[in-house]
Amino acid sequence: MLDLIKKTMLTGVGLALLAKDEVEGLAKELVDKGKMSEKDGKKFLDDLSKRYEEVQNKLEKRVEKTVKEFLKKADIVTTDELKALKKEIRELKKAISKDE
């Protein structure tokens, strides 16, 4: 199930990258054909890059939240939870050994 989620995430990111590449190609084509000045084309690409990064960050946060919710519903232990349990066990072992 985790593999399916991972593949879905990668597909979404891949589509976003593809769309960005296509828009960049369109902007370059417009500059080459003279329908957009080189300065306007550069500004357009800069704006596109900024927006892409914002959308990518939002997507990553949304995917991370969704995966965490899935793991919680599926009752799967996360690495952080496992580390916390190991730490607690070590502390309990120390406390027991002091009492003996």
SVG drawing of the C-alpha trace seen along z (x, -y; Angstrom):
<svg xmlns="http://www.w3.org/2000/svg" viewBox="-8 -43 29 49">
<polyline fill="none" stroke="black" stroke-width="0.4" points="0.0,0.0 2.9,-2.4 4.4,-1.6 1.2,-2.7 1.2,-6.0 4.8,-6.5 4.1,-5.9 1.2,-8.2 3.2,-11.0 6.0,-10.5 3.5,-10.6 2.1,-13.9 5.5,-15.4 6.4,-14.1 3.3,-15.7 4.1,-19.0 7.7,-18.9 6.4,-18.1 3.9,-21.0 6.7,-23.3 8.9,-22.2 6.1,-22.6 5.4,-26.2 9.1,-27.0 9.2,-25.7 6.2,-27.8 7.8,-30.9 11.1,-30.3 9.1,-29.7 7.2,-33.0 10.5,-34.8 12.0,-33.1 9.0,-34.0 9.2,-37.6 5.8,-37.6 7.4,-38.3 10.5,-40.3 13.5,-38.6 13.1,-40.7 9.4,-39.8 10.3,-36.1 12.9,-36.1 10.4,-37.8 7.7,-35.3 10.1,-32.3 11.2,-33.9 7.6,-34.3 6.8,-30.8 9.8,-29.4 8.7,-31.2 5.1,-30.0 6.3,-26.5 8.4,-26.4 5.4,-27.7 3.1,-25.1 5.7,-22.4 6.1,-23.3 2.3,-23.2 2.1,-19.9 4.8,-18.4 3.2,-19.5 -0.2,-18.2 1.3,-14.8 3.2,-14.6 0.0,-15.4 -2.0,-12.8 0.7,-10.1 0.8,-10.8 -3.0,-10.6 -2.9,-7.3 -0.3,-5.8 -2.3,-6.8 -5.5,-5.3 -3.7,-2.2 -2.1,-1.9 1.4,-1.8 4.2,-2.9 6.3,-5.8 10.1,-6.0 9.7,-8.8 7.2,-6.8 9.6,-3.8 12.5,-5.9 10.4,-7.3 9.5,-3.8 13.1,-2.7 14.1,-5.7 11.4,-5.0 12.4,-1.3 16.1,-2.3 15.0,-4.8 12.8,-2.1 15.6,0.4 17.9,-2.1 15.3,-2.8 14.8,0.9 18.5,1.6 18.9,-1.2 16.1,0.2 17.7,3.7"/>
</svg>
